[in-house]
Amino acid sequence: MSKVILQPSGNKDARKHYEDTIQNPVPIEVLSEYLPEETLDQVKTFYLDGLVPTWGVTPGKNNVNVSKWGKIQTGDVTVFSANGQIFASGVVVMKLRHKELAEKLWGYDGSGQTWEYVYFLDEIKQHNIPYIDFNRTVGYADNYIIQGFNVLREELSERMLLSFDMKSAIYLPDVSPEEYEEEVLLFEDHDSLDTHRTGKGRKEQSFLRKQLFKNKKVGSCGICGNQYPVDLLVAAHIKKRSKCSREERLDYKNIVLPMCKFGCDDLFEKGYIIVVDGKVLRNSKKIYTPHLLEKIVHIENKECQHWNDSTRKYFEWHQVQ
Ligand SMILES: [Zn+2]
C-alpha cells in the first residue's frame, strides 16, 4: 500500500531546497558524478527529460529520521506543507543514502548534518489543501499542525490519497508474490470483488500492473498493439476473474494482459472481439452496428503478442462465452 510522507517545508532551509531541487529539478549530469552506473541507468529510464526532482532528509537528532526514511517505498506520496496548507505533492521513484550528493546539492545544516537520506520524486503536483481539510481527512484534531518529517501509517495514508486523488498510476508499491497470493485467498468471494471499482483487491491490481508495466510510463495494448501512457491501460483478465479458480488467479504471468481504454478493454470483456490462434477476430455471435464495425476494422486480424501455449487456454475460454 502506498503511504503518505509528511514533509513540512516552511523553514528557511526547506524553502530553499524546494526551490533548488524540486521546482528546479536536478539535471541527470549532476547525479552522474555521484551515482553508480547501474543506479544511474535505472534513473534514466524514469526521467526521459533528464531532470530529477530530488529531496533529502538529515539523520536528525539521535537519528530520529533514519527509521522513518527506511519505511519509504516506491509509489509513496510526499506532501510538502507550509503556511497552513499542503502546497505540493510528488511520488517517490527511488531512494538512496548519499552524503556527498547531499553535500553538493544542499550543503550542511546548523548542526553539521546534511540531507543524506535522499529520495527522487516524479509527478510533482501543486495543491491548495488547508491543514483543516487534511486533519479532518486523517482524523486529527482541527488545530493540528504538521510538524516534522513523518510517514503516515497505511490506513491514514489510504484515506488521504483517495480524498485528494494523489495516487500514481505509474509508480506502484512493491507487492511480493506472497502478498499477492494472500490477497487472492482473502477475496475468494468472486462476485463481490470488482477490482476496478472497490477498495478491495487494490494490492492485487498493484501487483498485476507492476508485473505488466514495471513502473514504466508507456506500455502497449495487448490487443491493438498501440502504445499509450500506462494510465490509459488496464491489467485485464483474459478469463473473467470471477470465473477463475484460485490456481488460475495465481497464474498471474498468463492470466492478464494490458488493454487500452480506447475500446479494446471493453470490446474484449464484452466479447465483441476474441483471440483465435493468436489473431484478433470478430465474434459471430454478436451484433455489430456500422459504427462499431468502423472501430473494429482497425484491430481485426492483428496478431496478439500475448497469445502463446500458456495463455491459449484462457483465450479459448473467452471465445465461447
Ligand atoms: Zn487497444
Boltz pocket constraint, residues with backbone or C-beta under 6 A from the ligand:
constraints:
  - pocket:
      binder: B
      contacts: [[A, 221], [A, 222], [A, 223], [A, 224], [A, 225], [A, 226], [A, 259], [A, 260], [A, 261], [A, 262], [A, 263], [A, 264], [A, 265]]
      max_distance: 6.0
